[in-house]
Amino acid sequence: MLDTLDTMTSHQNTQTMKPATAAKKLGVYLEATPAEFQEGVVSRSELTALQADPPQWLQDLRSNGPHPRPVVAAKLGVSIAGLARGGVTEALTTEQIEALKAEGPEWLQKERATQAEVRKEAVRIKEKNAERDDKGDQPRK
């Protein structure tokens, strides 16, 4: 019985993930990655290695794009929903993002203002909750 338990605990499965999940964790657009990355599976150790020492293709994708929508939204200072409202539904390159920033279309200005308000409100709520928690720590009279 003990021999069986011993082999069970020493056997460890390698966790793998789909290429889409790995691309998301790496912050890159899956369709722009090399074919061998898109067609295989990525283990946790491979993902860690890619993050620690990114190959040239990953460095190029991160700096030039095309970037996935969450990265585009962050670079423009808007939400993903704001991108959609502005009509941006596809991945953009760094050059396209810079051009949009330079143009400063009305929708982008509006969405940035909306995002700034959302952030201010989040800070206000966080401070209010912290204040409430501080009061909760004091003994009641």
N, C-alpha and C positions, 0 to 999 in steps of 0.2 A: 504494500500500500504506500509506504513512504517513497519507494522508488518511483511510483507513478506520479506522486505529487511533485517530486523533484524535477522530473522531466517536464511537467506541465508549467512550472514556474520559470524554468530556464528557457522555454520556447517563447520567443517574442516575435510577433508579426510586425512587419514594416508597414507603417501607415503611409498610404498613398492618397493622392488627391487628383481630381480631374484637372486638365490643363486650364480650364476656365477659372477654377478656384485658385490655382497657383498664379495665374496672370493677375487676378484681382489682388492677391496678397502682395504681388510685386509692383502693383500700380501701373500695369501696362495693358495695352489694347491687344487682346488675344489674336485677332486676325492679322496683326502686324508682326507676330512672333514667328520664328522659323518653323517650317513644317514639322520637323522632328519634335519640337516642343508641343505643337498643337495635337499631334497624333499619339503621343505617349502618355504615360502617367508620371507624376512627379512625387517622389517620396519626401518626407519631412526633412531628411538629411540633405537631399538635393536642393530643396527650397532654401534651407539655411545656408548652403554653400553658394547659391545664386545671390542671396542677400549679402553675404559677407564679402564675396569676391565676384562681382558681376562680370560676365563675359562682355565682349565689345558690343554684340548685338543688343544686350540689355541696357548698357550705358547709352547707346545711340537712341534707343526707344525712349528712355527716360528723359533725355535731353531734347530730342527733336520731335518725338511723337511718331505717329499719331497717338494721342492720349485718350484714354477712356473718359466718359462723361464726368465721373466724380473728380478726376484730375483737372479736366477742363473747367468745371465749376469752381474748384478751389483756386485755380490760377486766375480766374476772372473775378473772384470774390462774390459769387452768387451761389444759390442753391441749384440742385439738379432740376428741380421743378421750374426754377427761374430760367434755366437754359431752355427747357421745353417751351415755356411761354414765349421765349425770344426766338423760337424757331430753330434752335440748334439741337439737332437730333442725332448727329453722327459724330464720330471721333474727329478731333482737330489736331493739326500739327502745332508746334510751338510758334511757327511763323504765322499761322492763321490766327492764333490766340493773340499774338502781339498786334496784328493788324486790326483785330476787333477792338483791342484796348485803345489803339491810336484813333480809330474812327469814333469811338465813344457813342454808339447809337443810343437813342432814347431808351429803348428797352433795357440796355445794359445799365445805364445810369439809374433807372427806376429799380431794377432788381438789386443793384448794389445798395441802394438806400433801404430797400426792404430788408435785405440781409443784415445791414447795420442795426436796424430797429430790432430785429429778432435777437441779435447778439446782446444788445442793450437790455432787452427784456429778460433774457436768460441770466444775465449778471444780476439784475434787480431781484429776480426770484431767488437766486442762489444766496444773495446777501440777506434777503428776508428770512429764508429758511435757516441760515446760520444764526441770525439774531434770535429767532424763535428757539432754536436748539440751545443757545447760550442761556436764555431765560429758563428753559426747562431744566437746566442743570442746577439752578439755584433752589435752595429749600423754600417750601411754601411757608407763608406766615400765618 
